[in-house]
Amino acid sequence: MVKGDSTYRFITDHLGSVRLVVNVETGKIAQRIDYNEFGNVLLNTNPAFQPFAFFDDYSPQMTIFLIHTAEESSAN
């Protein structure tokens, strides 16, 4: 993911859930997300940083984006 002038890599667990977002140039962790066994977020160090979270789950902002994009696509 590119944000501003920096490139970030998503580090996921075996299910594909995002656990860390790391700056590839510096190695600094930009976001850490911990979940319980049901996918509920226990810790999110930077909630507004990016929209992806638990496997097969999106933040409300990403859901709105996907719906809007689908509506635009179907209008053509």
N, C-alpha and C positions, 0 to 999 in steps of 0.2 A: 504494500500500500504506500502510495506517495502522499504526503501531507506537507504542504509548504515546500521547503527545500530539502526535506528529509525523507528517506525511504525506511519503511518499517516492515518487519516480518512477523507474521502470526505464528505463535507456537501453540499447537493444539494437543489435546490428550488423545487417547485411543478412540474416542467417539467422534472426534472432530471439533470438540468444544474449544473455543479460544481460551487459553490460560494466561498467556503473556503476549504482549506486543512489544517488540524490541527494535530500537533504532539500529539499523544494520551498520552504520558508519561508526557509532560510538559504543555499541553494545549495551547502552543504557535502557533499562526497562521503562517504557512509557506507560504501560498499563498492566496490572495484574488482576485476574478475576478468579475467585474461588467459588465453588458450588457445593451444595450438599448432594446427596444421592438422587434427589428428585429434580435437580437442575435449578434450584433456587439459588440466587446469588447471595453468598455469604460475605464477600469482600469484592469491591471494585474500586481500585485506586484512582481511576480516571473515567467516570461513567460517560462523559460526553465525547471521549476521544474517537471512538469508532462504534458502528452499530451492531457488530456481530458478537454473539455471546454463546450460550449453551447450544449444543448441536440441535439443528432444526428449529432454532428460535432466533427471532430478530427483536431488536429494540422497537418500541412504538414508532420512533422516527423512521426506522428502516421500513417498517410495515407500511406506513403512509407513503413513502417513496415508491415502494413496489406497486402499491395499488394505483398511484398516480401514473407511473410508467406504463402499467398494463392498460389503463384507460386511454392513454395517449396512443398506444400501439393499436388498440382495437378501433379507434376512431378513424384510422386510415383505411 
